[in-house]
Amino acid sequence: MPKIVRTERYRRGVFGWLFRIVFWAFNVIMFAWIAIYWNILSGLHLDSAHPQAAKVGTAIGGTIGTGVIMVFWVMGAFILGMLVLFT
């Protein structure tokens, strides 16, 4: 005996589209921020009395800065992703 399977498809409302657009815009902005940040770090000219220490400091600071940006990115994407999912 054949089984009937019904599929319900809901249409996204105004808030759903708004949250979806904000979600994708946020991700594009965060990607641009991290790309610009890495570009700035790679273009630094370390003209100091201790160039090796300056390179190490740049590497450590770049890692900390990248970590902070990534935390903001993941938290924002999670929150906005939940809003997109629930609307």
Backbone as XML, in Angstrom:
<?xml version="1.0"?>
<chain id="A" units="angstrom">
  <residue number="1" name="MET">
    <atom name="N" x="0.839" y="-1.163" z="0.000"/>
    <atom name="CA" x="0.000" y="0.000" z="0.000"/>
    <atom name="C" x="0.900" y="1.247" z="0.000"/>
  </residue>
  <residue number="2" name="PRO">
    <atom name="N" x="0.710" y="2.156" z="-0.951"/>
    <atom name="CA" x="1.557" y="3.352" z="-1.014"/>
    <atom name="C" x="1.266" y="4.303" z="0.144"/>
  </residue>
  <residue number="3" name="LYS">
    <atom name="N" x="2.324" y="4.960" z="0.559"/>
    <atom name="CA" x="2.225" y="5.896" z="1.664"/>
    <atom name="C" x="2.225" y="7.324" z="1.110"/>
  </residue>
  <residue number="4" name="ILE">
    <atom name="N" x="1.380" y="8.166" z="1.642"/>
    <atom name="CA" x="1.332" y="9.557" z="1.213"/>
    <atom name="C" x="2.187" y="10.383" z="2.173"/>
  </residue>
  <residue number="5" name="VAL">
    <atom name="N" x="3.136" y="11.105" z="1.580"/>
    <atom name="CA" x="4.011" y="11.957" z="2.377"/>
    <atom name="C" x="3.706" y="13.400" z="2.010"/>
  </residue>
  <residue number="6" name="ARG">
    <atom name="N" x="3.385" y="14.193" z="3.012"/>
    <atom name="CA" x="3.090" y="15.607" z="2.790"/>
    <atom name="C" x="4.268" y="16.449" z="3.279"/>
  </residue>
  <residue number="7" name="THR">
    <atom name="N" x="4.620" y="17.392" z="2.474"/>
    <atom name="CA" x="5.702" y="18.299" z="2.832"/>
    <atom name="C" x="5.135" y="19.702" z="2.946"/>
  </residue>
  <residue number="8" name="GLU">
    <atom name="N" x="5.368" y="20.318" z="4.087"/>
    <atom name="CA" x="4.906" y="21.682" z="4.291"/>
    <atom name="C" x="6.086" y="22.631" z="4.113"/>
  </residue>
  <residue number="9" name="ARG">
    <atom name="N" x="5.871" y="23.644" z="3.320"/>
    <atom name="CA" x="6.910" y="24.652" z="3.099"/>
    <atom name="C" x="6.377" y="25.997" z="3.559"/>
  </residue>
  <residue number="10" name="TYR">
    <atom name="N" x="7.106" y="26.606" z="4.461"/>
    <atom name="CA" x="6.699" y="27.895" z="4.977"/>
    <atom name="C" x="7.451" y="28.988" z="4.231"/>
  </residue>
  <residue number="11" name="ARG">
    <atom name="N" x="6.783" y="30.065" z="3.982"/>
    <atom name="CA" x="7.410" y="31.208" z="3.323"/>
    <atom name="C" x="8.000" y="32.127" z="4.389"/>
  </residue>
  <residue number="12" name="ARG">
    <atom name="N" x="9.131" y="32.682" z="4.065"/>
    <atom name="CA" x="9.832" y="33.578" z="4.980"/>
    <atom name="C" x="9.128" y="34.928" z="5.008"/>
  </residue>
  <residue number="13" name="GLY">
    <atom name="N" x="8.917" y="35.461" z="6.197"/>
    <atom name="CA" x="8.249" y="36.753" z="6.348"/>
    <atom name="C" x="9.235" y="37.914" z="6.263"/>
  </residue>
  <residue number="14" name="VAL">
    <atom name="N" x="8.763" y="39.090" z="6.587"/>
    <atom name="CA" x="9.590" y="40.297" z="6.511"/>
    <atom name="C" x="10.759" y="40.218" z="7.488"/>
  </residue>
  <residue number="15" name="PHE">
    <atom name="N" x="10.478" y="39.832" z="8.737"/>
    <atom name="CA" x="11.558" y="39.727" z="9.713"/>
    <atom name="C" x="12.529" y="38.611" z="9.346"/>
  </residue>
  <residue number="16" name="GLY">
    <atom name="N" x="12.024" y="37.546" z="8.758"/>
    <atom name="CA" x="12.894" y="36.472" z="8.309"/>
    <atom name="C" x="13.890" y="36.943" z="7.262"/>
  </residue>
  <residue number="17" name="TRP">
    <atom name="N" x="13.401" y="37.699" z="6.284"/>
    <atom name="CA" x="14.290" y="38.242" z="5.250"/>
    <atom name="C" x="15.253" y="39.261" z="5.843"/>
  </residue>
  <residue number="18" name="LEU">
    <atom name="N" x="14.764" y="40.078" z="6.767"/>
    <atom name="CA" x="15.616" y="41.081" z="7.401"/>
    <atom name="C" x="16.766" y="40.416" z="8.160"/>
  </residue>
  <residue number="19" name="PHE">
    <atom name="N" x="16.458" y="39.411" z="8.965"/>
    <atom name="CA" x="17.501" y="38.715" z="9.710"/>
    <atom name="C" x="18.459" y="37.982" z="8.775"/>
  </residue>
  <residue number="20" name="ARG">
    <atom name="N" x="17.942" y="37.445" z="7.678"/>
    <atom name="CA" x="18.798" y="36.741" z="6.730"/>
    <atom name="C" x="19.777" y="37.706" z="6.066"/>
  </residue>
  <residue number="21" name="ILE">
    <atom name="N" x="19.298" y="38.887" z="5.676"/>
    <atom name="CA" x="20.160" y="39.891" z="5.058"/>
    <atom name="C" x="21.203" y="40.389" z="6.058"/>
  </residue>
  <residue number="22" name="VAL">
    <atom name="N" x="20.775" y="40.633" z="7.298"/>
    <atom name="CA" x="21.709" y="41.085" z="8.333"/>
    <atom name="C" x="22.752" y="40.006" z="8.610"/>
  </residue>
  <residue number="23" name="PHE">
    <atom name="N" x="22.350" y="38.746" z="8.628"/>
    <atom name="CA" x="23.277" y="37.637" z="8.864"/>
    <atom name="C" x="24.364" y="37.608" z="7.800"/>
  </residue>
  <residue number="24" name="TRP">
    <atom name="N" x="23.980" y="37.658" z="6.536"/>
    <atom name="CA" x="24.972" y="37.597" z="5.454"/>
    <atom name="C" x="25.817" y="38.857" z="5.405"/>
  </residue>
  <residue number="25" name="ALA">
    <atom name="N" x="25.237" y="40.016" z="5.668"/>
    <atom name="CA" x="26.013" y="41.262" z="5.692"/>
    <atom name="C" x="27.047" y="41.220" z="6.825"/>
  </residue>
  <residue number="26" name="PHE">
    <atom name="N" x="26.643" y="40.699" z="7.979"/>
    <atom name="CA" x="27.562" y="40.573" z="9.111"/>
    <atom name="C" x="28.743" y="39.681" z="8.745"/>
  </residue>
  <residue number="27" name="ASN">
    <atom name="N" x="28.475" y="38.560" z="8.101"/>
    <atom name="CA" x="29.562" y="37.658" z="7.728"/>
    <atom name="C" x="30.499" y="38.284" z="6.706"/>
  </residue>
  <residue number="28" name="VAL">
    <atom name="N" x="29.966" y="39.032" z="5.755"/>
    <atom name="CA" x="30.813" y="39.713" z="4.768"/>
    <atom name="C" x="31.676" y="40.773" z="5.458"/>
  </residue>
  <residue number="29" name="ILE">
    <atom name="N" x="31.075" y="41.530" z="6.375"/>
    <atom name="CA" x="31.823" y="42.568" z="7.093"/>
    <atom name="C" x="32.928" y="41.952" z="7.944"/>
  </residue>
  <residue number="30" name="MET">
    <atom name="N" x="32.627" y="40.859" z="8.621"/>
    <atom name="CA" x="33.640" y="40.222" z="9.458"/>
    <atom name="C" x="34.772" y="39.636" z="8.610"/>
  </residue>
  <residue number="31" name="PHE">
    <atom name="N" x="34.442" y="39.058" z="7.455"/>
    <atom name="CA" x="35.483" y="38.542" z="6.572"/>
    <atom name="C" x="36.371" y="39.677" z="6.076"/>
  </residue>
  <residue number="32" name="ALA">
    <atom name="N" x="35.760" y="40.805" z="5.707"/>
    <atom name="CA" x="36.534" y="41.959" z="5.256"/>
    <atom name="C" x="37.425" y="42.481" z="6.386"/>
  </residue>
  <residue number="33" name="TRP">
    <atom name="N" x="36.895" y="42.519" z="7.612"/>
    <atom name="CA" x="37.669" y="42.997" z="8.760"/>
    <atom name="C" x="38.903" y="42.133" z="8.980"/>
  </residue>
  <residue number="34" name="ILE">
    <atom name="N" x="38.745" y="40.809" z="8.948"/>
    <atom name="CA" x="39.884" y="39.932" z="9.197"/>
    <atom name="C" x="40.887" y="40.018" z="8.045"/>
  </residue>
  <residue number="35" name="ALA">
    <atom name="N" x="40.408" y="40.163" z="6.801"/>
    <atom name="CA" x="41.309" y="40.281" z="5.657"/>
    <atom name="C" x="42.102" y="41.587" z="5.720"/>
  </residue>
  <residue number="36" name="ILE">
    <atom name="N" x="41.447" y="42.677" z="6.062"/>
    <atom name="CA" x="42.135" y="43.969" z="6.181"/>
    <atom name="C" x="43.135" y="43.932" z="7.336"/>
  </residue>
  <residue number="37" name="TYR">
    <atom name="N" x="42.749" y="43.318" z="8.438"/>
    <atom name="CA" x="43.641" y="43.210" z="9.596"/>
    <atom name="C" x="44.899" y="42.422" z="9.247"/>
  </residue>
  <residue number="38" name="TRP">
    <atom name="N" x="44.742" y="41.287" z="8.571"/>
    <atom name="CA" x="45.902" y="40.491" z="8.177"/>
    <atom name="C" x="46.759" y="41.236" z="7.156"/>
  </residue>
  <residue number="39" name="ASN">
    <atom name="N" x="46.120" y="42.005" z="6.284"/>
    <atom name="CA" x="46.868" y="42.793" z="5.312"/>
    <atom name="C" x="47.700" y="43.863" z="6.012"/>
  </residue>
  <residue number="40" name="ILE">
    <atom name="N" x="47.135" y="44.499" z="7.011"/>
    <atom name="CA" x="47.884" y="45.501" z="7.776"/>
    <atom name="C" x="49.051" y="44.841" z="8.503"/>
  </residue>
  <residue number="41" name="LEU">
    <atom name="N" x="48.810" y="43.687" z="9.102"/>
    <atom name="CA" x="49.892" y="42.997" z="9.818"/>
    <atom name="C" x="51.015" y="42.565" z="8.885"/>
  </residue>
  <residue number="42" name="SER">
    <atom name="N" x="50.672" y="42.134" z="7.689"/>
    <atom name="CA" x="51.712" y="41.660" z="6.767"/>
    <atom name="C" x="52.514" y="42.813" z="6.172"/>
  </residue>
  <residue number="43" name="GLY">
    <atom name="N" x="51.952" y="44.017" z="6.183"/>
    <atom name="CA" x="52.630" y="45.159" z="5.591"/>
    <atom name="C" x="53.386" y="46.024" z="6.577"/>
  </residue>
  <residue number="44" name="LEU">
    <atom name="N" x="53.469" y="45.599" z="7.836"/>
    <atom name="CA" x="54.171" y="46.410" z="8.827"/>
    <atom name="C" x="55.669" y="46.403" z="8.556"/>
  </residue>
  <residue number="45" name="HIS">
    <atom name="N" x="56.260" y="47.574" z="8.607"/>
    <atom name="CA" x="57.711" y="47.684" z="8.490"/>
    <atom name="C" x="58.259" y="47.873" z="9.895"/>
  </residue>
  <residue number="46" name="LEU">
    <atom name="N" x="59.048" y="46.923" z="10.313"/>
    <atom name="CA" x="59.529" y="46.925" z="11.684"/>
    <atom name="C" x="60.893" y="47.590" z="11.743"/>
  </residue>
  <residue number="47" name="ASP">
    <atom name="N" x="60.888" y="48.912" z="11.826"/>
    <atom name="CA" x="62.125" y="49.682" z="11.916"/>
    <atom name="C" x="62.377" y="50.023" z="13.376"/>
  </residue>
  <residue number="48" name="SER">
    <atom name="N" x="62.956" y="49.103" z="14.089"/>
    <atom name="CA" x="63.238" y="49.348" z="15.503"/>
    <atom name="C" x="64.654" y="48.883" z="15.798"/>
  </residue>
  <residue number="49" name="ALA">
    <atom name="N" x="65.068" y="49.129" z="17.013"/>
    <atom name="CA" x="66.415" y="48.725" z="17.428"/>
    <atom name="C" x="66.508" y="47.210" z="17.579"/>
  </residue>
  <residue number="50" name="HIS">
    <atom name="N" x="65.374" y="46.562" z="17.803"/>
    <atom name="CA" x="65.350" y="45.113" z="18.002"/>
    <atom name="C" x="64.353" y="44.496" z="17.015"/>
  </residue>
  <residue number="51" name="PRO">
    <atom name="N" x="64.761" y="44.262" z="15.765"/>
    <atom name="CA" x="63.807" y="43.776" z="14.761"/>
    <atom name="C" x="63.250" y="42.385" z="15.076"/>
  </residue>
  <residue number="52" name="GLN">
    <atom name="N" x="64.054" y="41.519" z="15.691"/>
    <atom name="CA" x="63.558" y="40.180" z="16.018"/>
    <atom name="C" x="62.460" y="40.252" z="17.084"/>
  </residue>
  <residue number="53" name="ALA">
    <atom name="N" x="62.669" y="41.089" z="18.092"/>
    <atom name="CA" x="61.652" y="41.253" z="19.141"/>
    <atom name="C" x="60.386" y="41.887" z="18.566"/>
  </residue>
  <residue number="54" name="ALA">
    <atom name="N" x="60.555" y="42.797" z="17.606"/>
    <atom name="CA" x="59.396" y="43.422" z="16.977"/>
    <atom name="C" x="58.595" y="42.401" z="16.172"/>
  </residue>
  <residue number="55" name="LYS">
    <atom name="N" x="59.286" y="41.486" z="15.499"/>
    <atom name="CA" x="58.594" y="40.437" z="14.739"/>
    <atom name="C" x="57.817" y="39.504" z="15.671"/>
  </residue>
  <residue number="56" name="VAL">
    <atom name="N" x="58.447" y="39.143" z="16.781"/>
    <atom name="CA" x="57.783" y="38.268" z="17.746"/>
    <atom name="C" x="56.571" y="38.966" z="18.355"/>
  </residue>
  <residue number="57" name="GLY">
    <atom name="N" x="56.735" y="40.236" z="18.702"/>
    <atom name="CA" x="55.624" y="40.996" z="19.265"/>
    <atom name="C" x="54.478" y="41.147" z="18.279"/>
  </residue>
  <residue number="58" name="THR">
    <atom name="N" x="54.813" y="41.368" z="17.005"/>
    <atom name="CA" x="53.779" y="41.456" z="15.973"/>
    <atom name="C" x="53.049" y="40.130" z="15.821"/>
  </residue>
  <residue number="59" name="ALA">
    <atom name="N" x="53.788" y="39.033" z="15.873"/>
    <atom name="CA" x="53.164" y="37.710" z="15.752"/>
    <atom name="C" x="52.230" y="37.436" z="16.932"/>
  </residue>
  <residue number="60" name="ILE">
    <atom name="N" x="52.680" y="37.746" z="18.129"/>
    <atom name="CA" x="51.846" y="37.508" z="19.311"/>
    <atom name="C" x="50.620" y="38.421" z="19.289"/>
  </residue>
  <residue number="61" name="GLY">
    <atom name="N" x="50.826" y="39.691" z="19.014"/>
    <atom name="CA" x="49.704" y="40.627" z="18.954"/>
    <atom name="C" x="48.738" y="40.284" z="17.838"/>
  </residue>
  <residue number="62" name="GLY">
    <atom name="N" x="49.267" y="39.847" z="16.699"/>
    <atom name="CA" x="48.396" y="39.443" z="15.593"/>
    <atom name="C" x="47.558" y="38.230" z="15.936"/>
  </residue>
  <residue number="63" name="THR">
    <atom name="N" x="48.144" y="37.296" z="16.668"/>
    <atom name="CA" x="47.392" y="36.107" z="17.081"/>
    <atom name="C" x="46.291" y="36.472" z="18.071"/>
  </residue>
  <residue number="64" name="ILE">
    <atom name="N" x="46.599" y="37.328" z="19.016"/>
    <atom name="CA" x="45.589" y="37.757" z="19.989"/>
    <atom name="C" x="44.477" y="38.536" z="19.282"/>
  </residue>
  <residue number="65" name="GLY">
    <atom name="N" x="44.855" y="39.452" z="18.404"/>
    <atom name="CA" x="43.861" y="40.237" z="17.670"/>
    <atom name="C" x="42.982" y="39.382" z="16.790"/>
  </residue>
  <residue number="66" name="THR">
    <atom name="N" x="43.598" y="38.404" z="16.104"/>
    <atom name="CA" x="42.819" y="37.495" z="15.267"/>
    <atom name="C" x="41.854" y="36.677" z="16.115"/>
  </residue>
  <residue number="67" name="GLY">
    <atom name="N" x="42.306" y="36.245" z="17.280"/>
    <atom name="CA" x="41.431" y="35.490" z="18.180"/>
    <atom name="C" x="40.235" y="36.301" z="18.643"/>
  </residue>
  <residue number="68" name="VAL">
    <atom name="N" x="40.463" y="37.570" z="18.958"/>
    <atom name="CA" x="39.364" y="38.430" z="19.402"/>
    <atom name="C" x="38.352" y="38.630" z="18.268"/>
  </residue>
  <residue number="69" name="ILE">
    <atom name="N" x="38.857" y="38.889" z="17.064"/>
    <atom name="CA" x="37.955" y="39.065" z="15.917"/>
    <atom name="C" x="37.169" y="37.780" z="15.660"/>
  </residue>
  <residue number="70" name="MET">
    <atom name="N" x="37.827" y="36.635" z="15.740"/>
    <atom name="CA" x="37.142" y="35.365" z="15.504"/>
    <atom name="C" x="36.068" y="35.094" z="16.559"/>
  </residue>
  <residue number="71" name="VAL">
    <atom name="N" x="36.333" y="35.468" z="17.812"/>
    <atom name="CA" x="35.326" y="35.275" z="18.864"/>
    <atom name="C" x="34.096" y="36.124" z="18.571"/>
  </residue>
  <residue number="72" name="PHE">
    <atom name="N" x="34.318" y="37.399" z="18.190"/>
    <atom name="CA" x="33.185" y="38.255" z="17.819"/>
    <atom name="C" x="32.425" y="37.670" z="16.634"/>
  </residue>
  <residue number="73" name="TRP">
    <atom name="N" x="33.167" y="37.153" z="15.660"/>
    <atom name="CA" x="32.550" y="36.605" z="14.458"/>
    <atom name="C" x="31.679" y="35.397" z="14.804"/>
  </residue>
  <residue number="74" name="VAL">
    <atom name="N" x="32.222" y="34.476" z="15.575"/>
    <atom name="CA" x="31.474" y="33.256" z="15.919"/>
    <atom name="C" x="30.253" y="33.583" z="16.779"/>
  </residue>
  <residue number="75" name="MET">
    <atom name="N" x="30.424" y="34.462" z="17.757"/>
    <atom name="CA" x="29.281" y="34.818" z="18.612"/>
    <atom name="C" x="28.185" y="35.507" z="17.803"/>
  </residue>
  <residue number="76" name="GLY">
    <atom name="N" x="28.566" y="36.457" z="16.959"/>
    <atom name="CA" x="27.581" y="37.161" z="16.136"/>
    <atom name="C" x="26.904" y="36.251" z="15.134"/>
  </residue>
  <residue number="77" name="ALA">
    <atom name="N" x="27.690" y="35.375" z="14.502"/>
    <atom name="CA" x="27.115" y="34.455" z="13.525"/>
    <atom name="C" x="26.167" y="33.465" z="14.202"/>
  </residue>
  <residue number="78" name="PHE">
    <atom name="N" x="26.509" y="33.035" z="15.411"/>
    <atom name="CA" x="25.631" y="32.103" z="16.132"/>
    <atom name="C" x="24.311" y="32.776" z="16.490"/>
  </residue>
  <residue number="79" name="ILE">
    <atom name="N" x="24.390" y="33.973" z="17.050"/>
    <atom name="CA" x="23.165" y="34.675" z="17.457"/>
    <atom name="C" x="22.296" y="35.002" z="16.246"/>
  </residue>
  <residue number="80" name="LEU">
    <atom name="N" x="22.909" y="35.579" z="15.214"/>
    <atom name="CA" x="22.132" y="35.907" z="14.016"/>
    <atom name="C" x="21.641" y="34.649" z="13.305"/>
  </residue>
  <residue number="81" name="GLY">
    <atom name="N" x="22.443" y="33.596" z="13.324"/>
    <atom name="CA" x="22.015" y="32.334" z="12.709"/>
    <atom name="C" x="20.795" y="31.748" z="13.398"/>
  </residue>
  <residue number="82" name="MET">
    <atom name="N" x="20.755" y="31.857" z="14.715"/>
    <atom name="CA" x="19.574" y="31.388" z="15.444"/>
    <atom name="C" x="18.344" y="32.222" z="15.084"/>
  </residue>
  <residue number="83" name="LEU">
    <atom name="N" x="18.529" y="33.532" z="14.953"/>
    <atom name="CA" x="17.393" y="34.388" z="14.567"/>
    <atom name="C" x="16.911" y="34.048" z="13.159"/>
  </residue>
  <residue number="84" name="VAL">
    <atom name="N" x="17.834" y="33.761" z="12.249"/>
    <atom name="CA" x="17.448" y="33.353" z="10.889"/>
    <atom name="C" x="16.711" y="32.024" z="10.939"/>
  </residue>
  <residue number="85" name="LEU">
    <atom name="N" x="17.209" y="31.111" z="11.728"/>
    <atom name="CA" x="16.590" y="29.787" z="11.810"/>
    <atom name="C" x="15.190" y="29.845" z="12.399"/>
  </residue>
  <residue number="86" name="PHE">
    <atom name="N" x="14.995" y="30.672" z="13.399"/>
    <atom name="CA" x="13.696" y="30.727" z="14.075"/>
    <atom name="C" x="12.670" y="31.611" z="13.385"/>
  </residue>
  <residue number="87" name="THR">
    <atom name="N" x="13.106" y="32.426" z="12.401"/>
    <atom name="CA" x="12.130" y="33.258" z="11.705"/>
    <atom name="C" x="11.922" y="32.669" z="10.337"/>
  </residue>
</chain>
